[in-house]
Amino acid sequence: MTAIQSRAFELMKLWCDTLLKYEVKSDTPYTDGALLCPACHVVHGRIADLAYPLTTLWAHTGDERYLTAAERLVDWTEFNLKRPDGSWRNDAGNNWKCISAFAAIGIAETLIHFKDKLPKPLAEKWNTIFIRLANFCYDKMESFDPVINYYAGAAAVLAIAWQITGEQRYLDKANEWEAICRKHFDEQGLFFGEGHPIDVLSDKGCRAIDMGYNLEESLPLLLRHSIAVGDTEKLEFYKARLYDHLYFMLPDGAIDNSWGSRHNKWTYWGSRTSDGVIEALALVMDNYAYAKTCKRVLDMYERCTHDGLLGLPMAHDAGEPTCLHHSFCHAKALASLVNEDIPELVDVDFSLLPCEEAFGVREYQNGNLLLVSTYAWRATFSACDLVFYSGADNAGGSMTLLWNGDYGPVCAATMDKYIPSEPLNMQYLRHADDSPCMTPRLIINGIPTIRDRNAKLEYSIDGFDISVTASGDGWKVCYSFGESALKIDVQTDIAAIFALPIICNKSTPAVIDGNVLFVGDKLTLRADSPLNVDVNARIFNQVGGFEYLPVEIECDGKASLKITIA
């Protein structure tokens, strides 16, 4: 193994060893072999995804308990989630079946890498299950009118089915699904279709784009399709599109999905139930930019691992238990990295990543989405008017993400209202009854501007100094980025409140002195009128996964704030 593969292996082993502590052993097939989630107190239906990393551990260590656990997980799923049409449903309480594509790929990868090592009866059993799941994707997937990540899933699983069986019908259908996907990249190279219908175009010219799903699921699947069918032209196309998406990675290895159409499932490192961008990066590690990104993402996974599981960045500090879903999905991505034939990369730090470039401003979504990169600042502004679920707004010209190289994430958007649209896949909090909005926003007559789908964004550039102005009916907020400070000027026609929640964990002290807030020894917030903030409060929100200081300032026509970071 290379050095980065060894790191991935050890982290995968830690996650899997911890996951198996939650294994259910009983005398009934309804629960025997399942994993009971400590955060959600349910059995998440996609636990059979763990078969691939567990078999990888068995193959490398010879420890039979890993293979036994993998077989038990698949057997539990077969008994409890198998449907008459051959599919697996998402959960016992959720009849969504299209995740069969992702389950099939996990089993297929296991067979591709370890079929000759597996006991013959087990290999034959899993091969039969894979073919049945692939046939469901072949026959039934389209009838569910899925969003675009399932098109990518069908393209990949059927390409692998052709690779394993040699049946031409699988290849033909795989290429049909892939051709649809290839037509769903916008002018900036972003994959769209994470909404209904997949071709939806909003009144403001926005597409349904979700960076979490794109980087952690769709692009890995499309790269996998290209490799399975041996099409180098497609492979180069998707490698280039992956690079286009890397502008939404952050220098610390996080994924900026603060603005995505499905940001309700955003976590700082990706999305709650997808496999991970490492699954894509593992396939293109001959490129230094991708190798360096992979190293950064692995760094992030390690930092977010607490008590042996991949968790939300500040959940441990907030005392919130970790959902198992993060670990058993992302363990698949680590298994991909461990099992790919990649070169030994001695030093990948000399390559400048897209997110490390001081590119100024990049426009997306017909000018309704702006990325700012100047000095040590990285920021995202969204006036997009598409959301996957009604009520989950987080745009309205808001600064959905603020990041600084000397502080890390400063602000990160959440939903206006936490909507558990996928109750079995979205975590409820143990220590709070609700999850109040933590998106920077104006509140006018009790209504937050993040709901203003008519908001507009403008910007100006003077050397490295950049100003972004968000405006709507009766309000305007101007964000001016300088070398050491971000100045925010607010104008309203009537009295309003400007909310600017600051990311801050419990161990970082906050001190208020008049109109000045000191957050640790790095961040200072100055205002021209009194700040309303409880310096002892920390509010945790599971979208993104941060704790916040809920800062507010009253705006009687205008207000001014300045964030300075030492």
Beta strands, then each sheet from edge to edge (+ up, - down):
strand 1: 266-267
strand 2: 270-271
strand 3: 305-306
strand 4: 309-310
strand 5: 360-364
strand 6: 369-374
strand 7: 377-382
strand 8: 398-404
strand 9: 408-412
strand 10: 441-444
strand 11: 447-448
strand 12: 456-462
strand 13: 465-472
strand 14: 475-481
strand 15: 485-499
strand 16: 502-503
strand 17: 510-513
strand 18: 516-519
strand 19: 523-527
strand 20: 531-532
strand 21: 539-541
strand 22: 546-549
strand 23: 552-565
sheet 1: 1+ 2-
sheet 2: 3+ 4-
sheet 3: 5+ 6- 7+ 8- 9+
sheet 4: 11+ 10- 15+ 14- 13+ 12-
sheet 5: 11+ 10- 15+ 23- 19+ 18- 17+
sheet 6: 11+ 10- 15+ 23- 20+
sheet 7: 16+ 22- 21+
end
